[in-house]
Amino acid sequence: MKVSCVQINGDSFHLEVEPQTTGSELEQQIKARLWGNAFTRKNKVIVCLEGGAVLQNDATLESAGCPSEVQLVISSNTVTCSNRAGLAHIDAETLVSVRIEDDKTDICPSAFESCRVLAEVIMPDSIRSIGEYAFCDCSSLESITIPNSVEHIGERAFRNCSRLRDVTIPSSVQSIGFRTFEGCSSLASVTIAAKSIGNYAFSGCSSLKGVNIPLLDSIGTYAFEDCKSLEHVTIPDSVKTIGEGAFDRCSLLKQVIIPDSVESIGNFAFRSCLSLDSAIISKSVSKIGDGAFDSCSFLKTVSIPASVTHIGPAAFLNCKLLKSVAIPAVESIGNFAFSGCRSLETVVIPESVTHIGPSAFKSCTSLTLVVPASILAGERVKIDTCGCKRIRADESIKAAAESSPAGPASPAGGGATAAKVLRAKERRRRRRRM
């Protein structure tokens, strides 16, 4: 194993070390007057030069410590692991600034992880990849410019950079990895030209107010979860999928327009968006996921197109200000789908419905449920009306009732007739069980 070390003052030294050399033996071989502070940690050799440079060109070394007086480390004096093709982990508690030189193409995993006073990073246009955990927990890093040459940003690369305020991600980056910017609690704005955002990529970015995502085609699971300051987001017409929990607990998000390109809204996608007052769902969406708008307590209007055939369980649970909703072609309404929507006044159940889950309209105390004759008179759909104000038949159910042997509908209107039909259906079910 050949180890090459370079001092910051420009003098070079080469040290031949046998592969089986132990840390203590290596420390004895390194002259104190030249190296000063070689030491071992967890059976790994750690070498710091008095001038501030650290061990270089070692194929096996995974980390290196810098002495407290080191304030600046440039890439020619950082650890290079040939088996990982990039910078290795620098355990430098006092590292303030890093300038990566032009010949580097990759920042390898964990390169600057936990450099907690690192405030400045200058990357050249030669960098193609930023590895996973590369700047994770760099809690003093306030801004960073990612060059146009970068194609990939690894998972957790900037996780918990709590002072990072501004990031521009160039169009060369095709994807943003898992939890890449999670916990960047000072990040106020971000421009993303990438085509996909990984799961939890911006989760917990509590200061994020605006997001520009012009080229995106998918939003990952919980990508913007708990972004408590996010007020607006424009979902481009290139997006096909909004992942599960994508905007969960974005409590200041006021309006959502879902473009026609979106085909599915994931479970809990907008759950607990407490300021959301309107939602327009695209004409290509066929399913609204479980709990998609659960506990959006200020949601007043929602536009559901004829393309939607499935409303998942608890999709609009506890949307207390929602007054009306049209579901023109829905086939299935899940359990508790509209439960707790106490301001909901009218819902017309379409002929297309084949399933209404238990408690779908539970505690909808202002609701008049309008049900077609084909459902009330038949056995194919069971309606749980617990908590509804009343159930009313439409004109077809009235006409059917008037022509039936039981005679015309009561003066109270279709509600009484509908109730009788439901009671008769329940009696028939009981008889079949006996």
ChimeraX attribute file (.defattr): number of C-alpha atoms within 10 A of each C-alpha:
attribute: neighborCount
match mode: 1-to-1
recipient: residues
	/A:1	14
	/A:2	12
	/A:3	14
	/A:4	15
	/A:5	23
	/A:6	20
	/A:7	20
	/A:8	17
	/A:9	9
	/A:10	9
	/A:11	8
	/A:12	10
	/A:13	11
	/A:14	10
	/A:15	13
	/A:16	10
	/A:17	14
	/A:18	10
	/A:19	8
	/A:20	8
	/A:21	11
	/A:22	14
	/A:23	18
	/A:24	13
	/A:25	11
	/A:26	18
	/A:27	20
	/A:28	11
	/A:29	13
	/A:30	15
	/A:31	12
	/A:32	12
	/A:33	8
	/A:34	12
	/A:35	16
	/A:36	15
	/A:37	18
	/A:38	21
	/A:39	17
	/A:40	16
	/A:41	11
	/A:42	7
	/A:43	10
	/A:44	15
	/A:45	21
	/A:46	21
	/A:47	25
	/A:48	21
	/A:49	20
	/A:50	20
	/A:51	17
	/A:52	20
	/A:53	26
	/A:54	27
	/A:55	25
	/A:56	23
	/A:57	18
	/A:58	18
	/A:59	16
	/A:60	14
	/A:61	19
	/A:62	19
	/A:63	23
	/A:64	22
	/A:65	19
	/A:66	25
	/A:67	20
	/A:68	11
	/A:69	11
	/A:70	18
	/A:71	17
	/A:72	16
	/A:73	21
	/A:74	14
	/A:75	18
	/A:76	19
	/A:77	18
	/A:78	25
	/A:79	25
	/A:80	27
	/A:81	21
	/A:82	15
	/A:83	11
	/A:84	15
	/A:85	14
	/A:86	21
	/A:87	29
	/A:88	26
	/A:89	27
	/A:90	22
	/A:91	19
	/A:92	23
	/A:93	17
	/A:94	17
	/A:95	23
	/A:96	19
	/A:97	17
	/A:98	19
	/A:99	15
	/A:100	22
	/A:101	16
	/A:102	12
	/A:103	12
	/A:104	19
	/A:105	21
	/A:106	18
	/A:107	27
	/A:108	22
	/A:109	24
	/A:110	23
	/A:111	27
	/A:112	25
	/A:113	24
	/A:114	23
	/A:115	23
	/A:116	21
	/A:117	18
	/A:118	25
	/A:119	19
	/A:120	18
	/A:121	17
	/A:122	15
	/A:123	20
	/A:124	19
	/A:125	16
	/A:126	17
	/A:127	22
	/A:128	21
	/A:129	20
	/A:130	25
	/A:131	23
	/A:132	25
	/A:133	25
	/A:134	27
	/A:135	29
	/A:136	26
	/A:137	24
	/A:138	25
	/A:139	22
	/A:140	18
	/A:141	23
	/A:142	19
	/A:143	17
	/A:144	17
	/A:145	15
	/A:146	22
	/A:147	20
	/A:148	16
	/A:149	17
	/A:150	23
	/A:151	18
	/A:152	20
	/A:153	25
	/A:154	22
	/A:155	25
	/A:156	26
	/A:157	29
	/A:158	29
	/A:159	27
	/A:160	24
	/A:161	26
	/A:162	22
	/A:163	18
	/A:164	23
	/A:165	19
	/A:166	16
	/A:167	18
	/A:168	16
	/A:169	20
	/A:170	18
	/A:171	18
	/A:172	17
	/A:173	22
	/A:174	20
	/A:175	19
	/A:176	27
	/A:177	22
	/A:178	23
	/A:179	26
	/A:180	29
	/A:181	28
	/A:182	27
	/A:183	26
	/A:184	25
	/A:185	23
	/A:186	19
	/A:187	25
	/A:188	19
	/A:189	18
	/A:190	18
	/A:191	16
	/A:192	23
	/A:193	20
	/A:194	22
	/A:195	20
	/A:196	20
	/A:197	26
	/A:198	21
	/A:199	25
	/A:200	26
	/A:201	28
	/A:202	30
	/A:203	26
	/A:204	26
	/A:205	26
	/A:206	22
	/A:207	17
	/A:208	26
	/A:209	19
	/A:210	18
	/A:211	18
	/A:212	17
	/A:213	22
	/A:214	17
	/A:215	18
	/A:216	22
	/A:217	21
	/A:218	19
	/A:219	27
	/A:220	25
	/A:221	26
	/A:222	27
	/A:223	29
	/A:224	29
	/A:225	27
	/A:226	25
	/A:227	25
	/A:228	23
	/A:229	17
	/A:230	24
	/A:231	19
	/A:232	17
	/A:233	17
	/A:234	15
	/A:235	24
	/A:236	19
	/A:237	16
	/A:238	17
	/A:239	23
	/A:240	22
	/A:241	20
	/A:242	25
	/A:243	23
	/A:244	26
	/A:245	27
	/A:246	30
	/A:247	30
	/A:248	26
	/A:249	25
	/A:250	27
	/A:251	22
	/A:252	18
	/A:253	24
	/A:254	19
	/A:255	18
	/A:256	19
	/A:257	15
	/A:258	23
	/A:259	20
	/A:260	16
	/A:261	18
	/A:262	23
	/A:263	22
	/A:264	21
	/A:265	24
	/A:266	24
	/A:267	26
	/A:268	26
	/A:269	29
	/A:270	30
	/A:271	28
	/A:272	26
	/A:273	26
	/A:274	21
	/A:275	17
	/A:276	24
	/A:277	20
	/A:278	18
	/A:279	18
	/A:280	15
	/A:281	24
	/A:282	22
	/A:283	18
	/A:284	18
	/A:285	24
	/A:286	22
	/A:287	19
	/A:288	26
	/A:289	24
	/A:290	26
	/A:291	27
	/A:292	29
	/A:293	28
	/A:294	26
	/A:295	24
	/A:296	27
	/A:297	22
	/A:298	19
	/A:299	24
	/A:300	19
	/A:301	16
	/A:302	17
	/A:303	16
	/A:304	23
	/A:305	19
	/A:306	16
	/A:307	18
	/A:308	23
	/A:309	21
	/A:310	21
	/A:311	26
	/A:312	24
	/A:313	26
	/A:314	27
	/A:315	29
	/A:316	29
	/A:317	26
	/A:318	26
	/A:319	27
	/A:320	21
	/A:321	18
	/A:322	24
	/A:323	19
	/A:324	17
	/A:325	16
	/A:326	16
	/A:327	22
	/A:328	18
	/A:329	19
	/A:330	24
	/A:331	18
	/A:332	19
	/A:333	26
	/A:334	22
	/A:335	23
	/A:336	25
	/A:337	28
	/A:338	28
	/A:339	28
	/A:340	25
	/A:341	27
	/A:342	23
	/A:343	19
	/A:344	25
	/A:345	18
	/A:346	20
	/A:347	18
	/A:348	18
	/A:349	21
	/A:350	18
	/A:351	15
	/A:352	16
	/A:353	20
	/A:354	14
	/A:355	17
	/A:356	21
	/A:357	18
	/A:358	19
	/A:359	22
	/A:360	26
	/A:361	30
	/A:362	22
	/A:363	21
	/A:364	27
	/A:365	19
	/A:366	17
	/A:367	24
	/A:368	20
	/A:369	23
	/A:370	19
	/A:371	22
	/A:372	22
	/A:373	20
	/A:374	16
	/A:375	21
	/A:376	22
	/A:377	17
	/A:378	12
	/A:379	13
	/A:380	12
	/A:381	15
	/A:382	17
	/A:383	18
	/A:384	16
	/A:385	19
	/A:386	16
	/A:387	17
	/A:388	20
	/A:389	17
	/A:390	19
	/A:391	22
	/A:392	23
	/A:393	25
	/A:394	18
	/A:395	13
	/A:396	13
	/A:397	22
	/A:398	22
	/A:399	15
	/A:400	15
	/A:401	22
	/A:402	15
	/A:403	11
	/A:404	11
	/A:405	7
	/A:406	8
	/A:407	10
	/A:408	15
	/A:409	20
	/A:410	13
	/A:411	9
	/A:412	8
	/A:413	13
	/A:414	21
	/A:415	21
	/A:416	17
	/A:417	23
	/A:418	26
	/A:419	16
	/A:420	13
	/A:421	18
	/A:422	21
	/A:423	12
	/A:424	13
	/A:425	16
	/A:426	14
	/A:427	11
	/A:428	12
	/A:429	12
	/A:430	10
	/A:431	8
	/A:432	8
	/A:433	6
	/A:434	5
